[in-house]
Amino acid sequence: MTGVMRILWAEDNEHDVLLFKKALRSWNIPIDLHVCADGHECLSKLKEGLTQDELPHLVLLDVNIPKRNGFEVLKEIRKNKELKHLPVIIFSGSLNKDEWTKAYGLCADCYIRKPQEFAEYNNVIDQIKKYWIETQRTPKFFRF
C-alpha cells in the first residue's frame, strides 16, 4: 500500500472528532482526515476534490449535521456521476431503524452506530479499517 488514505468526514461534534482521531492512531498508515462541520462544507470539499483530482477514499457522514444533513449529502453524492462511486458510511449515534432504512435506501454503503466510550469507539474504528482498508477492494484508481 502506498500513498495517503484520504477520509472526508462530515461531523459537528468535537468530542466524536477527538475520539475518532485518537482511534485512527492505531491504523499505522498515513491518513489525511478532513472534517467538515456541516453538509454544505462537505459537498464543497467533494467538488474541490473533483477539480484537484483528490477525492477521498472514504466518506463518513453523520446524519444530524447543520446546513445539509447527512441524508441530503448522501443524495447529492449518489446523484453526481463523478462522485456516486465513492464509498459512503453513515456514521451516526442514532438507534432509529427508520434512519437505517433511509440510509440504505439512499445507497449508503454502510450504517454504523457511533459509540460513546473510547474502548468501544476504538473497536468500531478498527472494524472500519479491517473492512474498508484490508478486506474490500475498490477500483484501481481508488487504491492509495
Residue frames relative to the residue before (quaternion, step in Angstrom):
aa qw qx qy qz dx dy dz
M 1.0000 0.0000 0.0000 0.0000 0.00 0.00 0.00
T 0.0411 -0.8030 0.5946 -0.0049 3.56 -0.82 0.99
G 0.7201 0.4475 -0.3132 0.4278 3.55 -1.25 0.31
V 0.5589 -0.5953 0.4825 0.3169 3.50 -1.39 -0.31
M 0.3869 -0.6901 0.5651 0.2342 3.55 -0.99 0.86
R 0.1616 -0.7918 0.5850 0.0689 3.57 -0.69 1.13
I 0.0294 -0.7865 0.6161 -0.0319 3.54 -0.76 1.15
L 0.1295 -0.7585 0.6353 0.0655 3.54 -0.96 0.94
W 0.0162 -0.8160 0.5760 -0.0456 3.56 -0.72 1.09
A 0.2043 -0.7529 0.6159 0.1104 3.56 -0.81 1.04
E 0.2666 0.7518 -0.5381 0.2722 3.56 -0.26 1.33
D 0.1877 -0.8119 0.5463 0.0849 3.57 -0.83 0.99
N 0.5939 0.5627 -0.3625 0.4463 3.60 1.27 0.01
E 0.3692 -0.7712 0.4780 0.2013 3.58 -0.38 1.26
H 0.6067 0.5582 -0.3547 0.4410 3.60 1.06 -0.68
D 0.6568 0.4979 -0.3043 0.4776 3.58 0.96 -0.87
V 0.6326 0.5308 -0.3305 0.4571 3.58 0.99 -0.80
L 0.6574 0.5043 -0.3133 0.4640 3.61 0.93 -0.84
L 0.6530 0.5028 -0.3163 0.4697 3.60 0.95 -0.85
F 0.6480 0.5267 -0.3097 0.4546 3.57 0.96 -0.89
K 0.6713 0.4957 -0.2982 0.4634 3.59 0.86 -0.95
K 0.6390 0.5191 -0.3250 0.4654 3.57 1.00 -0.82
A 0.6748 0.4910 -0.2913 0.4677 3.59 0.94 -0.87
L 0.6201 0.5703 -0.3421 0.4160 3.61 1.04 -0.70
R 0.5387 0.6449 -0.4015 0.3643 3.59 1.14 -0.54
S 0.6566 0.5307 -0.3145 0.4339 3.58 1.09 -0.64
W 0.5317 0.6599 -0.4044 0.3439 3.62 1.20 -0.27
N 0.1863 -0.8324 0.5015 0.1445 3.60 1.13 -0.57
I 0.5968 0.4603 -0.4151 0.5096 3.53 0.97 0.93
P 0.5603 -0.5943 0.4348 0.3792 3.59 -1.11 0.51
I 0.0282 -0.8071 0.5885 -0.0385 3.56 -0.79 1.07
D 0.1575 -0.7306 0.6578 0.0935 3.51 -1.07 0.88
L 0.0388 -0.8091 0.5855 -0.0341 3.56 -0.21 1.34
H 0.0457 -0.7733 0.6322 0.0119 3.54 -0.77 1.06
V 0.1414 -0.7972 0.5853 0.0450 3.55 -0.67 1.16
C 0.1633 -0.7675 0.6168 0.0625 3.54 -0.88 1.05
A 0.4048 -0.7491 0.4781 0.2154 3.57 -0.85 0.96
D 0.8001 0.1177 -0.0757 0.5833 3.59 1.23 -0.19
G 0.6839 -0.5212 0.3421 0.3788 3.54 -1.30 0.35
H 0.6186 0.5470 -0.3466 0.4450 3.58 1.03 -0.72
E 0.6550 0.5058 -0.3030 0.4726 3.57 0.95 -0.91
C 0.6299 0.5451 -0.3278 0.4456 3.59 1.01 -0.80
L 0.6789 0.4733 -0.2899 0.4807 3.60 0.89 -0.92
S 0.6213 0.5311 -0.3389 0.4660 3.60 1.04 -0.71
K 0.6539 0.5088 -0.3079 0.4678 3.58 0.96 -0.87
L 0.6415 0.5121 -0.3282 0.4674 3.60 1.00 -0.74
K 0.6592 0.4929 -0.3095 0.4762 3.59 0.95 -0.81
E 0.6121 0.5311 -0.3322 0.4827 3.57 1.11 -0.71
G 0.6367 0.5364 -0.3149 0.4558 3.58 1.02 -0.80
L 0.6111 0.5472 -0.3430 0.4577 3.57 1.10 -0.68
T 0.7110 0.4581 -0.2676 0.4614 3.57 0.87 -0.92
Q 0.7378 0.3814 -0.2203 0.5115 3.59 1.13 -0.59
D 0.4009 -0.7331 0.4525 0.3117 3.58 1.31 0.08
E 0.5610 0.5756 -0.3929 0.4467 3.56 1.01 0.91
L 0.0815 0.8099 -0.5719 0.1020 3.55 0.63 1.09
P 0.5385 -0.6115 0.4514 0.3638 3.58 -1.12 0.51
H 0.4896 -0.6300 0.5149 0.3134 3.54 -1.26 0.44
L 0.7889 0.0856 -0.0069 0.6085 3.55 1.22 -0.58
V 0.1446 -0.7724 0.6149 0.0662 3.57 -1.02 0.87
L 0.0882 -0.7655 0.6359 0.0430 3.55 -0.96 0.94
L 0.0770 -0.8099 0.5815 0.0046 3.56 -0.90 0.95
D 0.2830 -0.6842 0.6419 0.1994 3.52 -0.99 0.88
V 0.5099 -0.6481 0.4627 0.3253 3.59 -1.05 0.63
N 0.7921 0.3226 -0.1453 0.4974 3.57 0.78 -1.05
I 0.2748 0.7284 -0.5712 0.2600 3.53 0.27 1.33
P 0.5858 -0.6133 0.4014 0.3460 3.60 -1.13 0.60
K 0.8068 0.3409 -0.2805 0.3928 3.47 -1.51 0.27
R 0.7446 -0.1555 0.1076 0.6402 3.60 0.76 -1.01
N 0.3764 -0.7563 0.4803 0.2358 3.57 -0.54 1.11
G 0.7319 -0.4561 0.2921 0.4135 3.55 -1.31 0.26
F 0.6338 0.5235 -0.3353 0.4602 3.59 1.05 -0.69
E 0.6440 0.5160 -0.3200 0.4654 3.58 1.01 -0.79
V 0.6383 0.5112 -0.3182 0.4796 3.57 1.03 -0.80
L 0.6436 0.5215 -0.3157 0.4628 3.59 0.92 -0.91
K 0.6320 0.5377 -0.3243 0.4542 3.59 0.95 -0.86
E 0.6689 0.4974 -0.2896 0.4704 3.58 0.95 -0.93
I 0.6291 0.5298 -0.3326 0.4614 3.58 0.99 -0.81
R 0.7203 0.4540 -0.2590 0.4560 3.58 0.81 -0.98
K 0.6293 0.5281 -0.3346 0.4617 3.63 1.19 -0.41
N 0.6765 0.5025 -0.2816 0.4588 3.59 1.15 -0.62
K 0.4234 -0.7445 0.4531 0.2473 3.59 -0.54 1.16
E 0.6847 0.4712 -0.2914 0.4736 3.62 1.14 -0.47
L 0.7326 0.3968 -0.2256 0.5049 3.59 1.25 -0.27
K 0.5526 0.6919 -0.3776 0.2710 3.58 1.11 -0.68
H 0.6339 0.5463 -0.3244 0.4409 3.59 1.19 -0.41
L 0.5056 0.6772 -0.4216 0.3288 3.61 1.22 -0.33
P 0.4344 -0.6683 0.5240 0.3002 3.59 -0.97 0.75
V 0.0504 -0.8086 0.5857 -0.0235 3.58 -0.75 1.10
I 0.1248 -0.7646 0.6311 0.0380 3.52 -0.88 1.09
I 0.2659 -0.6913 0.6423 0.1973 3.54 -0.97 0.88
F 0.0603 -0.8014 0.5932 -0.0485 3.55 -0.58 1.26
S 0.2119 0.8154 -0.4867 0.2309 3.54 0.17 1.34
G 0.4924 -0.6652 0.4837 0.2848 3.53 -1.19 0.55
S 0.5097 0.6925 -0.3947 0.3240 3.57 1.26 -0.20
L 0.2574 -0.7421 0.6010 0.1480 3.53 -1.18 0.74
N 0.4135 0.7388 -0.4375 0.3029 3.56 1.33 0.17
K 0.3768 -0.7587 0.4881 0.2099 3.58 -0.47 1.19
D 0.5756 0.5727 -0.3808 0.4423 3.60 1.16 -0.50
E 0.6355 0.5143 -0.3277 0.4736 3.58 1.08 -0.70
W 0.6166 0.5313 -0.3513 0.4627 3.59 1.00 -0.74
T 0.6630 0.5117 -0.2946 0.4602 3.55 0.90 -0.99
K 0.6584 0.5081 -0.3048 0.4642 3.57 0.93 -0.91
A 0.6349 0.5415 -0.3326 0.4394 3.60 0.93 -0.88
Y 0.7083 0.4361 -0.2673 0.4866 3.58 0.83 -0.93
G 0.6076 0.5556 -0.3431 0.4521 3.57 1.13 -0.61
L 0.6958 0.4206 -0.2489 0.5263 3.57 1.21 -0.58
C 0.5379 -0.6775 0.3536 0.3558 3.57 1.33 0.32
A 0.2009 0.7306 -0.6090 0.2346 3.56 0.87 0.94
D 0.4711 -0.6732 0.4884 0.2938 3.56 -1.07 0.67
C 0.8014 -0.0133 0.0744 0.5933 3.54 1.15 -0.62
Y 0.1437 -0.7400 0.6463 0.1182 3.58 -1.21 0.54
I 0.0013 -0.7974 0.6015 -0.0486 3.55 -0.64 1.14
R 0.3529 -0.7222 0.5558 0.2119 3.54 -0.89 0.97
K 0.4139 -0.7119 0.5199 0.2270 3.55 -0.86 1.04
P 0.3132 -0.7375 0.5628 0.2029 3.58 -0.81 0.94
Q 0.4485 -0.7009 0.4902 0.2594 3.58 -1.25 0.29
E 0.7119 0.4175 -0.2482 0.5073 3.60 1.08 -0.63
F 0.5954 -0.6210 0.3714 0.3491 3.57 -1.00 0.80
A 0.6394 0.5332 -0.3516 0.4281 3.63 0.84 -0.85
E 0.6805 0.4636 -0.2796 0.4938 3.56 0.94 -0.90
Y 0.6160 0.5505 -0.3312 0.4559 3.56 1.04 -0.84
N 0.6511 0.5231 -0.3019 0.4597 3.55 0.94 -0.97
N 0.6455 0.5198 -0.3120 0.4646 3.59 0.99 -0.83
V 0.6571 0.5039 -0.3113 0.4663 3.60 0.93 -0.88
I 0.6594 0.4963 -0.3104 0.4718 3.60 0.91 -0.89
D 0.6270 0.5274 -0.3321 0.4673 3.58 1.06 -0.72
Q 0.6460 0.5091 -0.3168 0.4723 3.60 1.03 -0.75
I 0.5973 0.5401 -0.3549 0.4749 3.59 1.09 -0.69
K 0.6531 0.5074 -0.3109 0.4683 3.57 0.93 -0.90
K 0.6646 0.5231 -0.3184 0.4281 3.58 0.80 -0.98
Y 0.7303 0.4064 -0.2552 0.4861 3.57 0.90 -0.82
W 0.7902 0.3877 -0.1975 0.4315 3.58 0.53 -1.18
I 0.7309 0.3744 -0.2417 0.5169 3.61 1.16 -0.42
E 0.8044 0.3406 -0.1571 0.4607 3.56 0.78 -1.00
T 0.7702 0.3967 -0.1993 0.4580 3.61 1.00 -0.69
Q 0.7591 0.3809 -0.2243 0.4778 3.57 0.55 -1.14
R 0.2554 -0.7494 0.5927 0.1481 3.54 -1.23 0.48
T 0.1786 -0.7699 0.6075 0.0790 3.53 -0.91 1.01
P 0.6878 -0.4462 0.3375 0.4625 3.58 -1.20 0.18
K 0.7057 -0.5075 0.3115 0.3839 3.54 -1.17 0.71
F 0.7127 0.4731 -0.2852 0.4324 3.59 0.83 -0.87
F 0.6515 0.4804 -0.3410 0.4779 3.60 1.22 0.02
R 0.5008 0.6368 -0.4475 0.3787 3.57 1.18 -0.13
F 0.2299 -0.7797 0.5684 0.1270 3.55 -0.96 0.79
